[in-house]
Amino acid sequence: VREFCLNLKKNCSCVAKKIPVIPDVVEVEDIAGELKGLKQVPLGVAGDDFNCLYHDFTKNCVLQILSHDLDDTAYFAQGIYEVLKKIPEVEILVFDEQTPDVEKQIVRLFEIAVERNNNYKRTGGYPTVDMHPIICLFKSIFKLKSVLSEDGYSKLYNILDKSQGTYNLAYFVFDDALSANRYSAENWYQNQCKGNGLWIGAGLGEQMRLQINRRQDILMNKAVDASFGFYVEKGKHRILKLVTKGYEKGEK
């Protein structure tokens, strides 16, 4: 048998392809090469075809990221932050209830969004103002609302509601499912999220914010940790191994 195998190896030029598998950990370096600006932002490796799974912020500039526990989103938040830093001329802003001068930063962002909106419409889609990519990571809209004035939240509301991907603005909205329930009736949420988004960890079948067609399938799959996510779009879901930073195999 050994001699037969050696002869086969010697005389055969074909080589079997490697069987693709989901990696234990998806590092930033594993998927950063797939990044193509805001049009193609890789989120991780899909479990059905083992290719990168992307979100197109030029079509939908708001991506909600939910979990049962907000802390479960931290590994992905850190990983995607490192990926986004590789976009040329990008400006990344991180907002939470402890952000210094958070109200002033929201006002500045509002002014930029208004300027880009007005200029884009006035020029018929050929803007003449600076349009460098600005990406915002909002860690809990619910908690942010508690520290903003009424005017400050109104500006944040309009930023999320009126922005478009053509303005080179993108928003990651992180929250736990319970907190998201408390603002899910607001127009910006209805207009931008539309039941789509990214769920992290177990429990997708037990929540109502992301609309999935086959809920029973999800209820069967509870053995996932914070390194896994479910990308939901138009009722369909795809499981993926998320890009993370600081996550170690076997961690819950």
Phi, psi and chi 1 to 4 in degrees:
 res  aa     phi    psi   chi1   chi2   chi3   chi4
   1 VAL       -  -41.8  174.3      -      -      -
   2 ARG   -61.9  -43.9 -174.3  170.0 -177.9  -89.3
   3 GLU   -64.8  -38.4 -176.5  178.5   -5.8      -
   4 PHE   -62.8  -43.3  172.8   78.5      -      -
   5 CYS   -65.4  -39.2  -69.5      -      -      -
   6 LEU   -65.3  -41.6  -71.1  173.0      -      -
   7 ASN   -65.6  -39.3  -72.0  -28.1      -      -
   8 LEU   -62.7  -42.8 -168.8   63.6      -      -
   9 LYS   -65.0  -37.0  179.4  179.4  180.0 -178.7
  10 LYS   -70.9  -39.0 -179.6  179.6  178.9 -180.0
  11 ASN   -95.8  -10.8  -62.5  -40.2      -      -
  12 CYS  -103.8  129.0 -174.9      -      -      -
  13 SER   -94.0  -14.5   59.6      -      -      -
  14 CYS   -79.6  146.9   60.6      -      -      -
  15 VAL  -127.0  131.2  178.6      -      -      -
  16 ALA   -66.4  138.7      -      -      -      -
  17 LYS   -72.2  147.8  -65.9 -178.3  178.8  179.0
  18 LYS   -68.1  141.0  -69.8 -176.2  176.8 -179.8
  19 ILE   -77.6  119.7  -61.7  174.9      -      -
  20 PRO   -68.1  143.6   24.4  -32.5      -      -
  21 VAL  -137.4  156.5  -64.6      -      -      -
  22 ILE   -75.5  127.1  -65.9 -178.1      -      -
  23 PRO   -66.7  154.9   23.3  -32.5      -      -
  24 ASP   -63.4  -38.0  -67.0  -34.5      -      -
  25 VAL  -137.7  132.7  178.4      -      -      -
  26 VAL   -98.2  109.5  178.3      -      -      -
  27 GLU   -85.7  161.5  -54.9  -79.6   -0.3      -
  28 VAL   -56.2  -42.6  173.2      -      -      -
  29 GLU   -65.3  -23.4  -65.8   73.5   18.7      -
  30 ASP   -68.9  -29.7  -63.8  -27.5      -      -
  31 ILE  -125.2   -6.2   65.4  170.7      -      -
  32 ALA   -60.4  -29.7      -      -      -      -
  33 GLY   -67.7  -15.6      -      -      -      -
  34 GLU   -87.2   -6.5  -59.5  -68.3  -34.2      -
  35 LEU   -70.7  129.3  176.1   67.6      -      -
  36 LYS  -133.8   68.6  -65.9 -177.2 -179.7  178.0
  37 GLY    62.5 -157.1      -      -      -      -
  38 LEU   -73.3  -14.4  -65.7 -177.7      -      -
  39 LYS   -74.4  -28.6 -175.2  170.5 -177.8   58.1
  40 GLN  -141.5   88.0 -177.0  172.5  -64.5      -
  41 VAL  -102.4  111.5  176.1      -      -      -
  42 PRO   -73.5  132.2   26.7  -32.0      -      -
  43 LEU  -102.1  -22.2  -53.9  176.7      -      -
  44 GLY   164.4 -162.7      -      -      -      -
  45 VAL  -109.6  123.2  175.7      -      -      -
  46 ALA   -70.4  144.1      -      -      -      -
  47 GLY   -81.9  -13.3      -      -      -      -
  48 ASP   -92.6  -32.5   51.1    7.1      -      -
  49 ASP  -128.1   -0.9   60.2   11.6      -      -
  50 PHE    64.4   20.2  -52.3  103.3      -      -
  51 ASN  -102.4  167.6  -67.3  -40.7      -      -
  52 CYS   -63.6  143.1  -85.2      -      -      -
  53 LEU  -109.0  130.7 -167.4  152.8      -      -
  54 TYR  -116.9  160.6  -46.1   98.9      -      -
  55 HIS  -121.1  135.9 -176.5   77.7      -      -
  56 ASP  -100.3  103.2 -175.6   -6.9      -      -
  57 PHE   -78.1  -11.9  -77.1   91.7      -      -
  58 THR   -74.7  -20.5   64.8      -      -      -
  59 LYS   -97.1  -37.5  -69.5 -176.0  177.3  179.3
  60 ASN  -139.1  102.5 -172.5  -10.3      -      -
  61 CYS   -80.5   -6.0   64.9      -      -      -
  62 VAL  -116.0  122.9  177.4      -      -      -
  63 LEU  -119.5  115.6  175.4   63.4      -      -
  64 GLN   -85.8  137.9   66.0  168.4  -28.7      -
  65 ILE  -123.2  115.6  -59.3  101.4      -      -
  66 LEU  -120.9  157.9  -59.2  177.2      -      -
  67 SER  -158.9  167.0 -177.7      -      -      -
  68 HIS   -66.9  -33.6  -86.3  -42.1      -      -
  69 ASP  -124.4  123.2 -172.7  -23.0      -      -
  70 LEU   -56.6  -33.3 -176.0   59.9      -      -
  71 ASP   -62.0  -24.8  -70.2  -19.1      -      -
  72 ASP   -68.6  -14.4  -72.9  -16.9      -      -
  73 THR   -88.7   -5.1   67.0      -      -      -
  74 ALA   -64.5  -43.8      -      -      -      -
  75 TYR   -61.9  -43.0  -66.3  122.3      -      -
  76 PHE   -67.3  -41.4  170.8   69.7      -      -
  77 ALA   -58.8  -43.2      -      -      -      -
  78 GLN   -68.7  -38.8  -66.1  173.0   50.3      -
  79 GLY   -66.7  -47.8      -      -      -      -
  80 ILE   -68.5  -29.5 -160.8   66.1      -      -
  81 TYR   -59.8  -44.4 -179.9   89.7      -      -
  82 GLU   -66.9  -34.9  -65.6  -60.2  -39.2      -
  83 VAL   -66.1  -46.6  172.0      -      -      -
  84 LEU   -63.7  -29.2  -63.3  170.5      -      -
  85 LYS   -61.6  -17.6  -78.0  167.0   55.5  176.4
  86 LYS   -85.5   -4.2  -61.5 -178.2 -178.5  -63.2
  87 ILE   -74.7  127.5  -62.9  176.4      -      -
  88 PRO   -57.1  135.2  -24.8   35.1      -      -
  89 GLU    61.7   18.4  -59.2 -179.3  -11.5      -
  90 VAL   -72.8  147.1   70.2      -      -      -
  91 GLU  -118.9  120.1  179.4 -179.6   -2.4      -
  92 ILE  -110.6  127.0  -56.5  176.5      -      -
  93 LEU  -117.1  133.4  -55.5  173.7      -      -
  94 VAL  -115.2  126.6  179.9      -      -      -
  95 PHE  -121.3  131.3  -65.3   90.6      -      -
  96 ASP  -148.8 -176.7   62.5   22.9      -      -
  97 GLU   -68.3  -11.9   75.7  -83.9   14.4      -
  98 GLN  -104.9    4.1  -63.1  179.1  -18.5      -
  99 THR   -63.7  126.2  -60.5      -      -      -
 100 PRO   -60.2  137.1  -22.8   34.1      -      -
 101 ASP    50.6   42.9  -63.4  -38.5      -      -
 102 VAL   -60.0  -35.7   62.6      -      -      -
 103 GLU   -64.2  -43.4 -175.0  112.0    5.9      -
 104 LYS   -63.6  -36.8  -69.0 -178.4  179.6  179.3
 105 GLN   -68.8  -36.4  -67.8 -159.9   48.0      -
 106 ILE   -65.5  -41.3  -67.6  -66.2      -      -
 107 VAL   -61.6  -44.5  170.2      -      -      -
 108 ARG   -61.0  -44.9  171.9 -178.7  173.8  -95.4
 109 LEU   -63.0  -39.5 -178.2   61.4      -      -
 110 PHE   -61.5  -43.7  175.7   77.5      -      -
 111 GLU   -64.9  -38.8  -68.4  171.9  -11.9      -
 112 ILE   -64.6  -45.4  -68.5  172.4      -      -
 113 ALA   -62.2  -41.8      -      -      -      -
 114 VAL   -64.8  -44.4  169.4      -      -      -
 115 GLU   -60.6  -44.5  179.7 -174.7   38.9      -
 116 ARG   -67.6  -40.5  -68.0 -172.3  179.2 -171.9
 117 ASN   -60.6  -49.5  171.9   73.9      -      -
 118 ASN   -65.7  -42.8  -67.3  -17.1      -      -
 119 ASN   -68.4  -39.0 -173.5  -95.1      -      -
 120 TYR   -63.3  -43.3 -169.3   89.2      -      -
 121 LYS   -71.5  -38.3  -69.3 -178.1  176.9  179.3
 122 ARG   -67.1  -32.8 -174.8  167.6   58.9 -111.2
 123 THR   -95.9    5.6   60.4      -      -      -
 124 GLY    65.9   33.6      -      -      -      -
 125 GLY    93.2    9.9      -      -      -      -
 126 TYR  -122.1   76.0  -63.4   92.7      -      -
 127 PRO   -61.3  145.8   22.3  -32.7      -      -
 128 THR  -111.8    2.7   57.2      -      -      -
 129 VAL  -102.5  166.6  -63.1      -      -      -
 130 ASP   -59.1  127.6  172.5   32.3      -      -
 131 MET  -125.6   33.7  -65.0  -77.8  -77.9      -
 132 HIS   -59.8  146.4   72.0  -79.8      -      -
 133 PRO   -64.9  131.5   20.3  -29.8      -      -
 134 ILE  -120.5  123.6  -62.1  178.0      -      -
 135 ILE  -119.8  128.5  -57.1  173.2      -      -
 136 CYS  -113.2  133.9  -59.0      -      -      -
 137 LEU  -110.2  109.1  -80.8   65.4      -      -
 138 PHE   -97.7  113.9  -66.4  106.1      -      -
 139 LYS   -94.4   93.9 -175.2  178.6  179.2 -178.3
 140 SER    75.4   95.7 -176.7      -      -      -
 141 ILE   -60.5  -36.5  -66.3  -66.7      -      -
 142 PHE   -61.0  -45.0  178.2   71.2      -      -
 143 LYS   -71.6  -35.6  -69.1 -179.0  179.6  178.6
 144 LEU   -61.3  -41.6  -92.7  174.1      -      -
 145 LYS   -58.6  -32.3 -172.5  174.7 -177.4  178.9
 146 SER   -72.2  -19.6   68.8      -      -      -
 147 VAL  -109.1   -6.7  -61.8      -      -      -
 148 LEU   -92.7  149.9  -68.4  172.4      -      -
 149 SER   -70.3  171.0   67.4      -      -      -
 150 GLU   -59.7  -41.6 -176.8  175.8  -14.2      -
 151 ASP   -67.9  -38.3 -179.8   66.4      -      -
 152 GLY   -63.1  -44.0      -      -      -      -
 153 TYR   -70.1  -33.3 -174.3   70.0      -      -
 154 SER   -60.5  -40.0  175.3      -      -      -
 155 LYS   -68.0  -42.8  -75.0 -178.7  167.2   56.6
 156 LEU   -61.4  -43.3  174.9   57.6      -      -
 157 TYR   -54.6  -48.1  177.5  106.0      -      -
 158 ASN   -71.6  -32.7  -79.3  -73.1      -      -
 159 ILE   -58.2  -50.0  -70.8  168.4      -      -
 160 LEU   -70.5  -34.4  -65.2  171.7      -      -
 161 ASP   -77.7  -39.5 -170.4   35.0      -      -
 162 LYS   -99.9  -16.0  -56.2  -61.1 -177.7 -177.1
 163 SER   -66.9  152.1  -71.0      -      -      -
 164 GLN  -132.7  155.0  -62.1 -179.2   23.8      -
 165 GLY   -62.1  -26.2      -      -      -      -
 166 THR   -67.1  -12.7   49.2      -      -      -
 167 TYR   -89.4    4.8  -56.3  159.3      -      -
 168 ASN    60.8   37.7 -113.5   11.9      -      -
 169 LEU  -120.0  137.4  -60.8  169.9      -      -
 170 ALA  -140.1  142.9      -      -      -      -
 171 TYR  -132.7  124.2  -50.5  106.6      -      -
 172 PHE   -99.0  120.9  -71.3   77.2      -      -
 173 VAL  -112.1  103.6  177.7      -      -      -
 174 PHE   -94.2  138.9  -64.2   84.5      -      -
 175 ASP  -167.5  165.8 -130.8  -38.8      -      -
 176 ASP   -86.9  155.9   63.2  -88.7      -      -
 177 ALA   -60.6  -38.5      -      -      -      -
 178 LEU   -63.5  -42.5 -179.3   60.1      -      -
 179 SER   -66.6  -39.1  -66.6      -      -      -
 180 ALA   -62.9  -32.0      -      -      -      -
 181 ASN   -58.5  -29.6  -71.3  -18.6      -      -
 182 ARG   -77.7  -17.2  -62.0  176.3  179.0  179.1
 183 TYR  -124.0   10.7   53.4   76.7      -      -
 184 SER   -65.7  -17.9   61.6      -      -      -
 185 ALA   -86.5   -7.9      -      -      -      -
 186 GLU   -71.1  147.6  -64.4 -176.8    2.9      -
 187 ASN   -59.9  -40.8  -75.2  -18.6      -      -
 188 TRP   -60.2  -37.5   73.8  -96.5      -      -
 189 TYR   -69.8  -44.1 -172.7   89.0      -      -
 190 GLN   -64.6  -39.7  -63.6  -71.5  -31.9      -
 191 ASN   -73.7  -37.5  -67.1  -22.5      -      -
 192 GLN   -96.6  -38.9  -63.9  -77.5   19.0      -
 193 CYS   -86.5  -47.0  -62.6      -      -      -
 194 LYS    53.3   35.1  -59.7  176.7 -178.2  177.2
 195 GLY    79.5    4.0      -      -      -      -
 196 ASN  -100.7  163.2  -57.7  -35.9      -      -
 197 GLY   151.2 -162.8      -      -      -      -
 198 LEU  -125.3  126.6  177.8   65.8      -      -
 199 TRP  -105.3  136.8  179.3  -90.7      -      -
 200 ILE  -112.9  130.2  -65.6  179.6      -      -
 201 GLY    81.9 -165.1      -      -      -      -
 202 ALA   -78.9  160.1      -      -      -      -
 203 GLY   105.1    8.0      -      -      -      -
 204 LEU   -58.1  -38.6  175.3   61.0      -      -
 205 GLY   -72.3   -7.1      -      -      -      -
 206 GLU  -105.4    5.0  -58.6  161.8    1.6      -
 207 GLN  -116.2  171.8   56.0   76.3   50.3      -
 208 MET  -123.3   -5.6  -60.0  -58.0  -64.3      -
 209 ARG   -77.7  -36.8  -62.1  -80.2   61.5   82.7
 210 LEU   -97.4  123.6  -58.8 -179.3      -      -
 211 GLN   -89.1  116.2  -58.3  -58.3  -48.8      -
 212 ILE  -121.6  144.6   50.0  178.0      -      -
 213 ASN   -78.8  -43.4  -66.5  -26.6      -      -
 214 ARG  -108.4   76.2  -59.4 -159.7  -47.5 -101.8
 215 ARG   -64.8  -33.9 -171.1  168.7  -60.7  -86.8
 216 GLN   -63.9  -35.2 -171.1   61.4   35.8      -
 217 ASP   -60.7  -39.3  -68.5   -5.0      -      -
 218 ILE   -70.8  -38.5  -62.3  -63.7      -      -
 219 LEU   -61.3  -26.0  -72.7  169.2      -      -
 220 MET   -75.1  -20.4  -61.5  -70.7  -71.3      -
 221 ASN  -110.6   83.7 -169.8   -1.3      -      -
 222 LYS  -104.8   -8.5  -66.8 -172.4  176.6 -178.0
 223 ALA   -87.2   54.7      -      -      -      -
 224 VAL  -125.0  150.0  -66.1      -      -      -
 225 ASP  -112.5 -167.6   56.6   29.9      -      -
 226 ALA   -73.7   -1.2      -      -      -      -
 227 SER   -90.1   -5.8   70.5      -      -      -
 228 PHE  -108.1  148.9  -78.0   93.1      -      -
 229 GLY  -139.7  167.8      -      -      -      -
 230 PHE  -125.7  116.5  -63.8   88.1      -      -
 231 TYR   -90.3  119.8 -174.7   77.9      -      -
 232 VAL  -112.7  126.5  179.7      -      -      -
 233 GLU  -146.3  122.1 -175.5  176.2   24.8      -
 234 LYS    52.8   43.4  -62.7  179.7 -179.9  179.0
 235 GLY    85.7  -13.9      -      -      -      -
 236 LYS   -98.8  145.1  -62.3 -179.7  179.7  179.3
 237 HIS  -124.8  147.0   63.9  -85.9      -      -
 238 ARG  -131.8  131.0  -62.5  177.8   68.1 -170.3
 239 ILE   -82.6  144.2 -170.1  169.7      -      -
 240 LEU  -146.2  154.1   69.0  156.2      -      -
 241 LYS   -89.2  116.5 -168.9   74.9  169.1 -177.4
 242 LEU   -77.1  149.4  -61.2  164.0      -      -
 243 VAL   -68.8  131.7   60.4      -      -      -
 244 THR  -137.8  164.1   55.1      -      -      -
 245 LYS  -134.6  129.2 -178.1  178.7  179.6 -178.6
 246 GLY    90.0   -8.3      -      -      -      -
 247 TYR   -80.7  139.0  175.5   81.8      -      -
 248 GLU  -120.7  144.0  -63.2 -177.2    3.5      -
 249 LYS   -53.9  135.4  179.2 -176.6  176.6 -177.9
 250 GLY    90.8   -8.2      -      -      -      -
 251 GLU   -76.2  142.0 -164.9  166.0  -14.1      -
 252 LYS   -94.4      -  -61.6  -62.7 -176.9 -178.5
